[in-house]
Amino acid sequence: MSRRTLLLALLATAVSAQQPGKLSPEVHPKLPTWVCTIAGGCVQKDTSLVLDSDYRWVHTDDYTNCKINGLNPAVCPDAETCAAKCNLEGVDYAGSGIHTNGSELTLNLFVNRTDGTTSLVSPRVYLLANETTYDMFSLLDKEFTFDVDVSKLPCGTNGALYFSEMLGNGGKSSLNPAGASYGTGYCDAQCPTPAFINGEANLESYGACCNEMDIWEANSRATALTPHPCNVTALYKCSGALCGRTDKYQSVCDKDGCDYNPYRLGDHPYYGRGEGNKVDTTRPFTVVTQFFSNTTSAGEKELSAIKRLYLQHGKLITSSTIAVPGYNSTSDTITDEFCAKNKQIFGGVNAFANQGGLRQMGEALDRGMVLVFSVWHDAGSAMKWLDGTFPPGADPETQPGTGRGPCLPEEGHADDIQKDASWTEVKFSNVKSGEIGSTFKA
C-alpha cells in the first residue's frame, strides 16, 4: 500500500523523531481486543493504540523543527546529533481524528477545526500490547476477525487494516529511546522512504521494506485481501534497485501482491452499497480471515491458503465466485495456484511467486506481525487501483482485471473528497484472533 503522495501532503505537520518530548503527554487510547480458543472461548486483552511517529511534531529544545521537507540538515547532520537534539511529542488523539469507545475505533480522514477550516489528518495507528511494546500477532493456522462499518467511505478512500512485520519494540535503541511508545519503526512492502527508520535519522534515503499482509483495504464500493511477501525478515533498509523505485519487480518485496478483489474477479453484485449485494456496505458486518497450513516433508508448517468469510445480520457469507473468462477456477481462497492464475489471466510479472509466495508470507505471520489501522485517500490515482478502472483508460471488457470496482473516472479525487465528503470515516470494532472457528458464531 503506497501512501507516499499523502505523506508528502502532510509534511508540514507530519514528523518523526527519536526521544520523547516534554510538552505534550502521550496518553494511549484504550482499545480492548480478544484472543480466543474453541475450548475456552474469548479472553479480553488490555490493548491500546499509538499514533505513527510520522504524524508527530519533532523539535529541538528551542523548538526548531527537526524536519522541514525532509531532515533539517542544521539539526540532523548525522544520526547521533539528530537523536541527541530532537524531541518527539505526544499528540491529541481526538484532534488527530482518532476516537475509541469501548472496543470500537473510529478513524476520521478529516478534522473540522474551531476556526471553520477542515484539515486532512489521515491517521495511522498501531496496536500496543503494553505501554512499550506492539501487540505481535502470530496467525499461522489461526483466524483474525473484526467488525467494520465502511458506510462513510466513498469512492477514492481506503479504510485499511493490515499487518506489518515491524519490530515489537519499534526499533527502540540508544538512538531511538521513544520506540513503540511513540509509534516508531513503520515499514511495508512498498518500501517507503521516511525521514527516520526505526527512529534513527535516514540520511541516506533508504527504503523501509518488510512483509505486509493486507487483511482489509476497502471503501463502500470495493475491497481487496492482499498478501505482499518480501524475501527479507523484519524491517530491511533497501537502497538502489532493491527498493524497486524505478522497476518495482527488482524490489525485495512484491509491491503488487496477490489480491482477492470480488469485483475484479467478476462477482459484481457481491460487495457494495444496498441490499442487492451479498455484503451490504451501508450496514456494519463482520470480516473473518483464516490462515491454513500444510506440513512439509521436513515436518514444518507452511502457509497453504488464505480464506475470507463474512457475517452480516447473523448470516454467514462465503467468499465470492470467480467469474472471469479463462480463469477455469472455482477457488474461493488465496493459494499459490490462484496467484499464478491471477497473473496469467490479468497479466504482469508473478512477483508473488518470485518473493516466496505463501510460504514466505506464512513465515512472517508465524514470526509475528504488528496490527495497523488507517484511513487515507489517494491524491495520485484516486484509489482506482482498488475501486475503479485501472490503469486509466483501460477497457475491462477486453482487458481482464482492469475493472477493480464500479467507481467512475471522475469520482474519488482527493480535492473533491475534502470539499464534498469531509465526513469520511471508518469504524473498526471487536477485534479477535485465535484458533480457526473460535472467533465467530454463525
C-alpha positions in Angstrom: 0.0 0.0 0.0 1.6 3.3 -1.1 0.9 6.5 0.9 3.8 8.5 -0.4 1.7 11.2 -2.0 -0.4 11.5 1.1 2.6 11.8 3.4 4.1 14.5 1.2 0.9 16.5 1.6 1.2 16.1 5.4 4.9 17.2 5.7 4.0 20.5 7.3 2.8 18.6 10.3 3.9 15.0 9.9 7.1 14.3 11.7 9.2 11.7 13.4 12.0 11.5 15.9 13.9 9.6 18.5 13.3 10.7 22.1 10.1 11.6 24.0 9.3 15.2 24.3 8.1 17.1 27.4 5.5 19.5 26.0 2.5 17.1 25.3 1.8 14.0 27.3 1.4 10.8 25.4 -1.8 9.0 26.5 -2.6 5.9 24.5 -6.3 5.4 23.8 -7.6 2.0 25.1 -8.9 -0.5 22.6 -9.6 -3.9 24.1 -9.2 -6.9 21.9 -9.7 -10.7 22.4 -7.8 -13.9 22.0 -9.9 -17.0 21.5 -9.8 -20.8 21.7 -12.6 -23.3 20.9 -12.4 -24.8 24.4 -12.1 -21.7 26.5 -13.9 -19.0 24.5 -12.5 -15.5 24.1 -10.4 -13.7 26.7 -10.0 -9.9 26.7 -6.6 -8.3 26.3 -5.9 -4.8 27.7 -4.6 -3.4 24.4 -4.3 0.2 23.3 -3.3 2.4 20.3 -0.4 4.6 19.4 -0.2 7.1 16.5 2.6 6.6 14.0 5.7 8.8 14.7 5.4 10.3 11.2 2.4 12.3 12.4 4.0 14.0 15.4 5.9 17.2 16.0 9.6 16.8 16.4 11.7 19.7 17.6 14.9 20.8 19.4 14.8 22.2 22.9 14.5 25.7 21.4 11.6 24.5 19.2 13.4 24.3 15.9 11.8 21.8 13.6 13.9 18.7 13.0 12.2 18.0 9.8 11.4 20.6 7.1 10.5 18.8 3.8 12.9 16.2 5.0 15.5 16.2 7.7 16.7 19.7 8.8 20.5 19.5 8.0 21.3 22.2 10.5 19.8 20.0 13.3 20.5 16.5 11.8 23.9 16.4 10.2 24.3 12.8 11.4 22.2 10.3 13.3 23.8 10.7 16.6 23.4 14.5 16.7 19.8 14.2 15.4 19.0 11.8 18.2 20.6 14.0 20.9 18.8 17.2 19.7 15.3 16.1 18.6 12.3 15.5 20.8 9.2 13.6 19.7 6.0 14.9 21.2 2.8 13.3 22.4 -0.4 14.0 20.5 -4.0 15.0 20.9 -5.7 11.8 19.6 -9.1 13.3 19.1 -7.5 16.2 17.3 -5.8 13.7 15.0 -9.1 12.0 14.1 -8.8 9.0 16.4 -11.6 8.1 18.7 -12.3 5.0 20.8 -15.5 3.9 22.6 -15.1 0.6 24.3 -13.9 -1.9 21.7 -14.7 0.5 18.8 -12.2 2.6 16.9 -13.3 5.5 14.7 -10.7 7.0 12.3 -11.6 10.3 10.6 -10.0 11.3 7.3 -10.5 15.0 8.1 -11.0 17.1 11.3 -13.1 20.2 11.4 -11.2 22.9 13.3 -12.7 25.5 15.5 -11.8 28.3 13.0 -14.1 26.7 10.5 -11.4 25.0 8.4 -11.1 21.4 7.5 -7.8 19.6 7.9 -6.6 16.4 6.4 -5.3 14.1 9.2 -5.5 10.6 7.7 -4.2 8.8 10.8 -2.3 5.6 11.0 -2.2 3.8 14.4 -0.7 0.6 15.8 -2.0 -1.8 18.5 0.1 -1.9 21.6 0.3 -4.9 24.0 1.5 -2.6 26.7 2.9 0.9 27.0 6.2 0.0 25.4 5.6 -3.0 23.0 3.4 -3.6 20.0 1.0 -6.5 20.2 2.6 -9.2 17.9 0.1 -11.4 16.0 1.2 -14.9 15.0 -1.6 -16.2 12.8 -0.4 -19.4 11.1 -3.3 -21.9 11.5 -5.4 -19.2 13.1 -8.1 -16.7 12.2 -8.5 -13.0 12.6 -11.9 -11.4 13.0 -13.3 -7.8 13.3 -16.4 -5.8 12.7 -16.3 -2.9 10.3 -18.5 0.0 9.2 -17.5 1.4 5.8 -20.7 3.2 5.0 -19.0 6.6 5.2 -16.1 5.6 2.9 -16.9 6.9 -0.6 -15.0 6.3 -3.8 -11.3 7.2 -3.6 -10.9 6.4 0.1 -9.4 3.4 1.9 -10.2 2.3 5.5 -7.3 -0.2 5.9 -6.5 -2.9 8.4 -3.3 -4.8 7.8 -0.2 -6.4 9.4 3.4 -5.2 9.0 6.5 -7.1 10.1 7.7 -4.2 12.3 9.9 -4.9 15.3 7.9 -5.3 18.5 9.7 -2.5 20.3 9.5 -0.2 17.3 13.3 -0.4 16.8 14.0 1.1 20.3 17.7 1.7 20.8 20.2 4.3 22.2 19.3 6.5 19.2 15.6 5.8 19.5 14.6 5.7 23.2 11.0 6.6 22.2 10.3 3.3 20.4 6.9 1.7 20.1 5.5 4.1 22.8 5.7 6.8 20.2 4.9 4.8 17.1 8.3 4.3 15.6 9.5 1.6 13.3 7.0 1.5 10.4 7.7 -0.5 7.2 5.7 -2.1 4.5 6.1 -3.9 1.1 6.1 -0.6 -0.8 9.5 0.2 0.8 8.6 3.9 1.7 11.5 6.4 2.3 10.7 8.1 5.6 13.0 10.7 7.3 13.6 8.2 10.1 13.8 4.4 10.0 13.3 2.6 13.3 13.5 6.1 14.9 17.0 6.8 13.5 17.8 9.6 11.0 17.6 8.2 7.4 20.3 10.4 6.0 21.0 8.0 3.0 17.3 7.8 1.9 17.0 4.1 2.5 13.6 2.4 2.0 11.9 0.7 4.9 10.8 -2.7 3.5 9.0 -5.6 5.2 6.4 -8.3 4.7 2.8 -6.9 4.6 -0.5 -8.8 4.9 -3.3 -6.5 3.8 -6.3 -8.0 5.6 -8.6 -5.2 4.6 -8.3 -2.4 2.0 -11.7 -1.1 1.3 -14.4 1.6 1.0 -18.1 1.1 0.5 -17.7 0.2 -3.2 -14.8 -2.3 -3.3 -12.5 -4.4 -1.2 -9.3 -6.4 -1.6 -7.5 -9.0 0.5 -3.8 -9.0 -0.5 -0.6 -10.7 0.8 2.7 -8.9 -0.1 5.6 -11.2 0.7 9.2 -9.9 0.8 12.4 -12.0 0.6 13.7 -10.4 3.8 13.0 -10.7 7.5 11.6 -7.9 9.7 12.5 -4.3 8.6 15.0 -4.2 5.8 16.7 -1.0 4.8 16.9 -1.1 1.0 18.9 1.0 -1.4 19.2 1.3 -5.1 17.4 -1.2 -7.3 16.3 -3.3 -4.3 13.8 -0.6 -3.4 12.0 -1.0 -6.7 11.6 2.7 -7.3 12.4 2.5 -11.0 11.5 -1.1 -11.6 9.1 -2.5 -8.9 10.0 -6.0 -9.9 13.6 -5.6 -8.8 12.4 -4.8 -5.2 12.9 -7.2 -2.3 9.1 -7.1 -1.9 6.1 -8.0 -4.1 4.6 -4.5 -4.4 1.6 -5.7 -6.5 0.7 -8.5 -4.1 -1.8 -11.3 -4.9 -5.2 -9.6 -4.4 -8.6 -11.2 -4.0 -11.0 -8.5 -5.1 -14.6 -9.8 -5.7 -15.3 -7.1 -8.3 -12.1 -7.7 -10.2 -12.9 -11.4 -10.1 -16.2 -10.8 -11.8 -18.7 -11.1 -8.9 -20.1 -7.6 -9.2 -23.3 -7.9 -7.0 -21.2 -9.4 -4.2 -19.9 -6.4 -2.3 -21.4 -2.8 -2.4 -24.0 -0.4 -1.2 -27.5 -1.7 -0.8 -29.4 -5.0 -0.2 -28.8 -6.2 -3.8 -25.3 -7.2 -2.7 -24.4 -10.2 -0.6 -22.4 -7.9 1.6 -24.3 -4.6 2.1 -21.8 -1.9 2.9 -24.4 0.5 4.1 -24.5 -1.5 7.3 -21.8 -3.0 9.6 -20.6 -6.5 9.1 -18.0 -9.0 10.4 -14.8 -9.9 8.5 -13.1 -13.3 9.1 -9.7 -14.2 7.6 -8.4 -17.7 8.1 -4.8 -18.9 7.5 -4.4 -22.6 6.8 -1.1 -24.5 6.7 0.2 -27.8 5.2 3.0 -29.8 6.8 6.1 -30.2 4.6 8.1 -33.4 4.2 10.5 -31.9 6.6 7.8 -31.6 9.2 7.5 -27.8 9.0 4.2 -25.9 8.8 3.8 -23.8 5.6 1.0 -21.4 4.8 -1.1 -23.0 2.1 -4.3 -21.0 1.9 -5.9 -17.7 3.0 -9.7 -17.8 3.2 -12.2 -15.0 3.6 -15.7 -15.2 5.2 -18.3 -12.5 6.2 -21.1 -12.4 8.6 -24.0 -9.9 8.4 -27.4 -10.0 10.1 -26.5 -13.3 11.6 -25.8 -14.9 8.2 -22.5 -16.5 7.1 -21.4 -15.3 3.7 -18.8 -17.4 1.9 -16.2 -15.9 -0.5 -17.2 -14.6 -3.8 -17.5 -16.6 -7.0 -14.8 -16.2 -9.7 -16.5 -15.3 -13.0 -13.6 -14.3 -15.3 -13.4 -15.8 -18.8 -10.5 -18.2 -19.0 -10.0 -18.5 -15.3 -11.4 -22.0 -15.1 -11.2 -22.0 -11.3 -13.8 -22.2 -8.6 -11.2 -21.4 -5.9 -12.6 -19.2 -3.1 -9.2 -18.9 -1.3 -5.8 -17.4 -2.0 -3.3 -20.1 -2.9 -0.1 -20.1 -4.8 -2.1 -21.7 -7.7 -4.7 -18.9 -7.5 -2.0 -16.3 -7.6 -0.3 -17.8 -10.6 -3.6 -18.0 -12.5 -4.3 -14.4 -11.4 -1.1 -13.2 -13.1 -1.6 -15.4 -16.2 -5.1 -14.1 -16.8 -4.6 -10.5 -15.7 -1.1 -10.1 -16.9 2.1 -8.9 -15.2 5.1 -10.5 -13.6 4.4 -13.1 -10.9 6.5 -11.2 -8.2 4.4 -13.0 -5.6 6.0 -16.3 -6.5 9.4 -14.8 -7.0 9.4 -13.4 -3.5 8.4 -16.7 -1.9 4.6 -16.7 -2.2 2.5 -18.0 0.6 5.5 -19.8 2.2 7.3 -16.5 2.7 4.1 -14.8 3.9 3.4 -17.6 6.3 6.9 -17.4 7.8 6.3 -13.7 8.6 2.8 -14.5 10.1 4.4 -17.2 12.2 7.2 -14.9 13.5 4.7 -12.2 14.5 3.4 -9.0 12.9 2.1 -5.7 14.1 -1.6 -4.7 13.5 -2.1 -1.4 11.7 -5.3 0.7 11.3 -5.5 3.6 8.9 -7.8 5.7 6.7 -6.5 7.6 3.7 -7.2 8.9 0.2 -5.1 8.7 -2.9 -4.1 12.1 -4.5 -2.2 10.2 -7.2 -4.6 7.7 -8.7 -7.8 8.5 -6.8 -7.7 4.9 -5.5 -8.7 3.5 -8.9 -6.4 0.5 -8.3 -8.9 -0.5 -5.6 -12.3 0.7 -6.7 -12.3 1.8 -10.4 -10.8 1.0 -13.8 -7.0 0.8 -13.6 -4.8 1.6 -15.3 -6.9 4.7 -16.5 -8.2 4.3 -20.0 -8.3 0.5 -19.9 -11.3 -1.4 -21.2 -12.5 -4.0 -18.6 -14.5 -5.8 -21.4 -11.4 -6.7 -23.4 -8.7 -6.4 -20.7 -9.5 -8.7 -17.8 -8.6 -7.5 -14.3 -8.6 -3.8 -15.1 -12.1 -3.4 -13.7 -11.3 -3.2 -9.9 -14.6 -1.6 -8.8 -17.6 0.4 -10.0 -16.3 4.0 -9.3 -16.2 6.3 -12.3 -13.1 8.1 -13.6 -14.5 11.4 -12.3 -15.1 10.0 -8.8 -12.8 9.8 -5.8 -10.4 12.7 -6.4 -8.7 14.0 -3.2 -9.8 17.6 -3.6 -13.4 16.6 -4.2 -13.4 14.3 -1.2 -12.2 17.1 1.1 -14.8 19.5 -0.3 -17.8 17.2 -0.5 -17.1 14.3 1.9 -15.3 15.8 4.9 -17.4 13.3 7.0 -15.3 10.4 5.7 -14.6 7.9 8.4 -14.2 4.1 9.1 -15.2 2.2 12.3 -13.4 -1.0 13.4 -14.5 -3.0 16.5 -14.5 -6.3 18.2 -11.0 -7.4 17.1 -10.4 -11.1 17.8 -7.8 -13.7 16.9 -7.4 -17.3 17.8 -8.0 -20.9 16.7 -9.9 -21.4 13.5 -13.6 -21.5 14.3 -13.2 -19.8 17.7 -13.7 -16.1 16.9 -17.3 -16.0 15.5 -20.6 -17.7 15.6 -22.8 -18.2 12.5 
